[in-house]
Amino acid sequence: MGRVLKTTRPVAAVRTIEDVAAIESRPYDELVTAHNLYDLLLATAQQVGGQKAVTVLRTPDPADIGISQTHAGLLREVTRAANMFRGLGLRPGRGVAAFLSPTLPEVPALLLGAQVAGVASSLNYLLSRDAIHDLLNAEGATVLVIPARHLDETCWSKAQGVLEHVPSLETVIVIGGEAQERQGHLRLDEAMASCRDDALDFQPVADRGAVCALFHTGGTTGRPKLVQLTHGNQIHAAFGFAQVFGYDERDTVINGFPFFHVGGTMTVGLSVIAAGGHIVVPSPYGLRLPAAVDRYWEIVEHFRATVVGGVPTSIGALTNSWRDGRDVSSVRMAATGGAVLPKAVGSRFEAVTGIPLFETYGMTETAAAIAFNPGRGTPLAGSVGFRAPFSQTRIVRIGATEADICAPEETGLVQVRGPQVFPGYVDPAHDIGTLSADGWLTTGDVGYLTADERLVLTGREKDLIIRGGHNIDPAAIEDVANQFPGVQVSAAVGMPDQYAGEVPALFVVPAQGAGIDLDGLKTYLEANVHEPPARPRSVLSIDALPVTAVGKIFKPALRDLAIEEKVRIEVSSHCGPHAVAKATVSMDDRKRTLVEIDVSGATPEATAALEAALRPLPQTYIVRRQA
């Protein structure tokens, strides 16, 4: 008799940390039966096979459905795709199937099929061609999946000549035809035509520790930082989301994230599917399309969605696109994560829509799963919720040489350990300082645990800049700036922003006896920083960078300077050119950033406008008008 496979639907309602502990009192393998991603799909096909699993819209018109698959249908397509990729030589330990495509109707099944056959990687199609080549070479990609020109001109163009630049690459699969007899190119429909969909031609890997996915995070050039995720990482993340968010077969979830991000593949992707739920992709470009935001609530109403959401910038945009009269009575929760949620943004969303907003917290390195507000319970504003079942979260004192555990309510560095934590980066050099030998992942975020073990984030120690959920490695900016004539050294940090949470600000130090053409530098950065979101909003020249006692650049001091620059910009915008402001940046007793501003030469109305402009920012601002 074969193994009885279970979906990841909740085994019990989670409202408190005691409910999480009750789940952990049961044997793990009794609750989590899957050994690979294919097992998850077999379970849903067996138990809820006739229910919808994946719907992808061609455009944000809810009637323009590109594909709508049941769980049984999804299993068949994943089986066909897995057999195709195995036939192309993909297997565990040999080759990588890379995807350079928006979320076209074929992509969800193809991406899962590649992971069943071996290892898959979904690339950020917004990157430059050179950056894409660097990533493909770092991965050792053997198969590349792209759209035909008529489906996406940008992706098609960036893939031209790729076989010459990536020696490991053997085959380019083209979705939608147009292979045009190019050497090494195959049409997807022809490649899939002879592949069976009723059973795998091979035995899928049974080791949960086998790597099946690569995600790039941070830098993309030189030594790209590539995260390895295993079958077990993703299975456990899906289980954790389902238990605490409460995903089950009754859920229809709008998935507006790109599939090159774990938000798209995990948070509102596999986590929903594995529980027997239904994901709806509102356009191949998610919520990047203005029309997808404009028609979002129409899509929600049409599909009777139960879960909505997005990164904080999307939450703000969806609030603006709300129209009274829409029937969203089916929605039980909105979810947000990927960046700091400004209090004003969350409060306005809830006030306008009437939908409770639940924060979650994760990283690429944890398959997006660290903490969740309980979806069947009550969210606590400002908290990202409880840990995933069968995982651990601890707070350690910053700067301690050994793990010095903080008391409840005491702020420190967030660390996490559990089955969802990745085994390491492709380049082990990147593991140093991030992943310990005993499995603890240092997140780089600062926060504390409440008495009932909810996690509250108060800041971030790590240098990563998170712009609207998009991870930006400062080195990707600094490496470019440091090549510009007259620049001795540079450092990039996040500057607060009402819309994106933070945007890059760059500080440059002139070489001795040299000057820097700041306008020329800005133009140079626009041309040479590969990721558009990474291009600095502000470029400032300073005499020297602040450093620690051992000579390392001290970025917390630069972040304070970036806050002061933000204050200067807002004062100039709202109080006029004759107003003068002095900003003092400090920490309150919870180590949260406090900014005190003394303004002179401004009217009471202008001062009030300044206060209103600063209110959505994640820091606390106190504005005092001087007579």
N, C-alpha and C positions, 0 to 999 in steps of 0.2 A: 504494500500500500504506500503510495507516495505521500510526501509532506502535505499537510493541510496549510494552505497559504491564506493569510489574513490581510485585509486592507489595513491602512494605518488609522482608520476612523477612531475617535476617542473611546478609550476603555472605561472612562469615568469623566464626569464633568469636573473641570478644574476652575476653582475660584480662589483658592488659598494655597500657600506653600505646603500645607498639610495634605492637600489633594495630590500635589506632585509627589510627595513622599509616599503616599499610599500606592501610587502607580509603581514606584521604585521598589516596593516591598514584594512585588511579583517577579518571577524569573524573566529575565530579558528576552530569552529565546522563545518563551511562551507568548510574549506580546509582539515581538518583532520576528516574523518568520522568514522574511526575504533575505536571501544571500547575495542577490544582485538586482539590478534595476528591472530585469525581465520578470523576476518573481513578483514585483509590485504590479506590473501590468497583467500578469496571469491572474493574480488575485482579484483585481477589479473586473477583469473580463468574466471571470467565473461568477462573481457575486452581484455585479451591477452591469453586466455586459450590454444590456439594451439601453442604458442611460447615456446621455451625452457626456463626452470627455473633453473634446477640444473643438472650438469654433474659431476660425480666423477670418476676419473681414478683409476684403480687398481694399475697401475704402471705408471711411467712418459712417457710411450709410448702413444701418443695421440690416437692411434687406440685401446688401451686396456681400453675400457669404461666399468666401473662397473655398472653404471646406468646413464641414461639420461632422465630426466623427463620434460614434459611440465608443464606449470602452472596448467592446469587442472589435470594432473597426480599427481603433487605434492600435490594438495588439497586432492585428493582421498587417497594418502598414509598417509598424516597427519591425516585425518579423521579416518582411520583404526587404526593408532597408538594411537590417543587420546581415541578411544573407548576401545582399549586394556588396556591402563593405567588406565582408569576410572574403568574398570572391575577388576583391581588389587587393587582397593581401593584408588587410587590417586585422590585427589580433593583439591580445595583451602582450606587451613587451616589444611589439613590432609595429611601427608606424603610428601616425596621428592623422585623423580626418579633420581638417580645419574648415570652418564655415565663414565665408565673407558675404553676408547676405542679410537684408532685413528679414523680419519674420513673415515670409511668404507662407501660403497655406501648407506647402510641403515640409517646411522646416522643422516643426516640433517632432514629427515622427522620424525624420531623417536624423536629427540630433540624438534622439534616444536610441535609434538603431545603431548609430556609430558607436555609442557607449556600450551597447550590448556586445558588439563585435570586437571592440578594442578601446581606443582612446579618442575622444572628440575634443575639439577646441573651437569656440565661437569667438571670432575677432571683432573688435570695434571697427565698423566700416567707416567711421568718421576719421580714422587715422590717415596719415599720408601714406603714399605708396611705399616709401622707404621704410617707414615704421612697420608696415605690414610685412615687408620682406624680412626685416629683422626678427619679427615674432615667428614667422614661418620657419626661418632657419634655426632659431633657438628651440623650437618645438621638434624639429626634424620631421616636419609635415610630409606625408606621402600622398595624401589626397586633399584636394581643395574643392569645396562646393561653392558655386557662385550663381547668381541669377543671369539670365539672358539680358542682352542690352535693352530690349524693350520693357523689361521688368524693372531694371535699375541701371541706368547709364553710369552712375558713379562707381558702383561696385564692379561692373563689367570693365570699365576703363582702368581701374586700379589693378585689376588682375591681368591686364595685358602684359605679355613678356615675363610672367611670373616663373615659368618653367626654366628660363635662363638664369634667373636670380636666386632660385631656391634649388640647389642640386639634389636634395632628397626627394623633391616632389616628382611623382610618377604620373598622376592622373588629375585632370580637372573635370569635375562633373558640372554640367550646365543645366540649371533648372529652367524649363520653358523653351528648350530647343536652342538653336543658333550655335551648335558646336561647329558647324560649317566645315567639317572635315579637317579641323585644325589638329596638328599632331599633338597627341596626349590629351585631347579633349573628348568627352563623351556626353551625349544627351542623357539627361536623367531618365526620361521615359524609356529609352532604348536599353539603358543599363539595368533598369528594374524589370523589364518585360519578361525575362526568363526566370526571375526569382520567385520562389514559392512563398506563400503567405500563411500556410497552415502549420508550419513547424520550422524550427531552426535547422540548418544543415550542419550544425556543430553544437557541441555541448558548451553552454555558457559558463563562464568562470564561477566557481562556487566560493571563492575567497572574498569576503567582504573587504579585505585589505587591498584588493587589486585596484590600481589607479584606472579610472575610466574617463576623467575629464581634466582639462587644463584651462585655467582662466588667467588672463593677464591682469595685473594690478600695479598701479604706480608707473614706474618708468617703462618706456618701450624701446629705447635705443641703447646701444652699448651692451649692457647685460640685462635684458628684460626680466622683470620679476614675474615668474610664472608659478601659479598656485596649482598643486596637484590635489585633486579630490578623488576619493575612492568610492566604490559602490557603497561601502558601509557609511562613509561620511554623509552621502546624500540620502540614504535610507533613513539614517537616524535623524537627520535634519527634517525630513518629511514627517517622520513619526512625531518629533517634538512640536512642529508647527500644528499638526493635527490635534495633538493632545491639548495644547494650551490655547490655541486659537479656536479650537473646536470644529475644524474642517470635517465635513462628512459628505455623504452622497446627496444631501439636500442642498448643498452649496453650489451656487454659480458665482464665479469670481472674475471680475474684470482685470485682465492682466495687461497693463499699459507699459510695462518695463521692456527694454530691449533684451533679447535673448543672449547677448554677449555679457550680461550682468546677472549675478546670482539672484537678484530680485525677480527677474523674468523666468529663469530656469527653476528656481527653488521656492522663494517666498510665496509667490502666487502662480507657480508652475507645477513642478512635480509634487509639491506638498499637497496641492488640491487634488491632482489626478490620483495620487496614491491612496487618498482617502475615499475615492469614488466620486469626487466632485467634478465640476465642469468649469473650464477656463474659457474666457472669451477674450480674444485679442482684438482691440478696437481698430487697429490698422496695422499694416506691416511695419510701420515706424512708431508704433505705440502712441504715446502722448506727445511725441515731438511734432506731430502734425497739428497745426492750429485748429483744423477742422475736427480732429479727434477730441480736442478739449471742448470746442463749441458744441459738439453733438453728444458729448459724453453721457449726459443724463437721459437723453433720448435712447441711447444704447442700453443704459441701465434699466430703464423702464421696459424696453422691448424684450430683453432677455430675462426679466424678473431677477436681476442680480441680487445676491445676498451679501456680498462683500465688495467694497469699492476701495479706492485709495491710490497712493503713489508717494513719491518723495515729497518733502515739504513744499518745494516750489510748485509741484503739481497740485498739491492740496490748495495752495493759494489760487492757482489758475482755475481749478474746478469750482472753487467758491465763486469766482467771478463769472463763470459760465452758467451758474445755477439760474433756473427760471421757475418762478412760482407756477404751480399747477401740475408739475410732473408727479406721477404716482411712483414713489420710491418706497412704498410700504413694505416691499419684499426685503429691503436692505437691513441687515442686523448690525453691521459694523463697518467702519472705515479703518484701514490700516495704513500706517506711515512709518518710514524708517529711511536709512541711508544717509541721513544728515541730521543735524540738530533741528528740532522743530521749534521755531519761535513761538512763544506762548500766544502772542496776538494772532498768529496765523491759525493755530489750532482752535482757539476760542471763537474766532470769526467763522470758521468752517462749521463748527457745531451749532453756533447761533443761527446761521443762515440756512443750513440744510436740515438741522434737527437730528443728524446722524452722529452717534458717539464715535470718537476717534481714538484708536488704540495704537500706541507706539510699540515698535519692536526694535530689536538691536541685534546686529550680526555683522559679520565680515565675510569677505570672499573665503578667507582661511577657515571659516567654520560653516561653509555652505549656507551662510546667511543666518544661522541659528545660534543665538546666545541667550537672549531673554525675550519674553513676550508678555504683554498684558493679556490676562485671560479673556478670550473672546466671548465666553458664556458668562463672564462675571462683569465687574465694574472696573473700567480703566482708572488709574490714578494719574492725573495730569502731572507731567514732569518726570514720571517714572517710566522706564522701559520694561518693567515687569519682572516676572519670575524666570528662573533658569529653566532650561530644557530638562525633562526627566532624564535620569541616569547621567547627568553631567554635573560639573562643579563650577562654581564661580567664587572667587575670593578677591579680597582687596588687600594689597600689600603696601607698606609704606614706601613712598618714593625715595629713591636713592639708597635704600638698604642693600647691603651686599648679599644678604640671604633673605629668604621669604619671611618677612616680619609682618604678621597678619594684623590688620586693623580691626578695631572693635566696631560693633554696629554703629552706624551714623558717622563714623570717622572716615574722612576722605583719603583716598590713596589710588594706586594703580590697579586697574581691572585685569585680572587673569582668569582664564577659563580652561577647563579640561573635560574631555568627554569623547564619545564615539564620533561626534561631528567635527572634531578638530583634525585638520589636514595632517598628512605625514611629513610635510616639508615642501619647500620650493624645488623646482627643477634644478636650480643652482644652489647646492647646499650652503654656499657662502651667505646666502640671504637668510638662512635660518638663525644665524648668530644674533643673540639678543632678542629673538622673537619666540623661538620654540625651544623649550628645555628638554633635556634628556628624559625626564619623567613625564613629558607630555603636556606641560603647562604652556599655554599660549599667552604671551604678553600682548594685550590688545593695543597698548599705547594710549588708551582712554583713561580718564580720571573720574572717579565717582565714589559712591558709598552704598552699602547695603542697609536698608531699614531694619527695624526689629523683626518685621515679618518677612525679611529676605527679598524684598523688592529692590531692584537695582536702579539707582538714580545716577545719571551721568552729569558731571559738573564741568567738564572740560576735556582737553586732549593733550597728552604729553607728546605724542608722536608728531612728526612734522608734516604728515600727509595733509594736503589741502582738499577739502570736500566741497565741491561746488555743485549744489543741487543734486547730491547723490553721486556725482562723478568724482572718482578718486584721481587726484593729480599729485604726482611725485614732484616735489620742488626741484629735484635734480634735472628733470626734463626742461625746466626753464633756465636754471642756473648754468647748465652745461652750454646752452646756446649763448646766454648773456656773457659768459666768461670769455667767449671767442671774439667779442666785439672790441674794436680798437679803443684803447684807453681804459678798459675795465680791468681792475686788478682782481677783484673778487666780488661775488654777488650772493645774495640769499633771498629766497622767495618764501613768503608766509601767507596765511589767509587773512584777508581784510574783511570785516563784517559787511554783510550785504542784506538788505531787506528781502530780496527775492530769492537769491541763491544760497543764503546762509553765510557763505563767504566766497570771496573771489581772490585770485592771486594778486599780491602786491610784491614788487621787486625792489630790493635795496641794492645799490651798486656803490662800490668804493673806487674812486679813480686811481689809476697807477700813479706812482710818484712823478710829479712834474707834468702830468698829462691832464687833459680835460676830457669830459665825455659829452658827446653830442646826443642829448637825451631824445630829441625827436628822431634822429637817425637810429638810435638804439630801439626805439619803439617800432619803427618800420622794419628793422632787422628781425625783431622778435616775431612780428606778424608773419613774416615770410618763412621763418625757420623753426618756430615751435610747432610741432606736428599737430597737436590736438588744439582745436580752436578754444575750448573752455580753459586751456592752460595759459593762454596769452594774458599777460598781466593787465589789470585794469589801471594800476598806478605804477609808475617807475620813479623812484626817488634816489637822489645821490646823497650819500652821507660820508663823513670823513673816515670812519672806521666802523667795522661791525663789532657789536658786543660779543665778548668771548668769556668762557669759563676759566677757572684757574689753570686748567691744563691746555687752554688754547682752542677749545672747541667753540664753534659759533653758538651763541646762546639765543636761540630763537624765541623763547618767551619774551625777551626784551624787545625783539623786533615786532612781535605780535602787538605789544603795547604801542609801539610807534605806528603800526598800521591802524590801530584804533584811533590814535590821535589824528592821523591823516584822514580817516573817515569822518571824524568830528569836524575837521577843517572844511572838508568838502560840503558837509551838510550845513554848517554855519554860513558858508559862502552862498549856498543855494537858497537858504530860507531867511537869513538875517541881513543879507546885502554885503557889499564890499567894504563897508566902513566898520562893521562889527568885528570885535576882537574876542577870542575865546581862549581860555586856558583849561586844558584837559588834564586831569590827574587820574592815572590808572592804578588801581590797587586790587586787593583781594578781600572779600568779606570773611567772616569766621568759618564759612563752609568752603572756602577757597574758590568761590565763584567771582568772576571778574566784575568789579565795580568801577564805573567811570563817573567822576565828578567834574562838571563843566561850569566854569564861571564866565558869563558872557556880558560884555559891555558894548554899548553903542547899538543895541537892538531894541525895538519896540516890544511891548508886552505881547502883541499879536504874533510878531516874528518869533519870539521866544517860545510861545505856545506851539507854533508850527514846527519849530525845531524839536521840541519834546515829542510831538506826534510822529515825526519822521524817524526818531531814534527808538521809539517804543517797540517796533517789531523785531529789533535786533536781539540776539541771545544774551548779551551782556545787560547789566543793570545800569541805567544812566540817570544821574541826578543833575538837573540843569538849574543853575541859579543866575538870575538876572541882576547885574550890578547897575546901580543908578549912575 
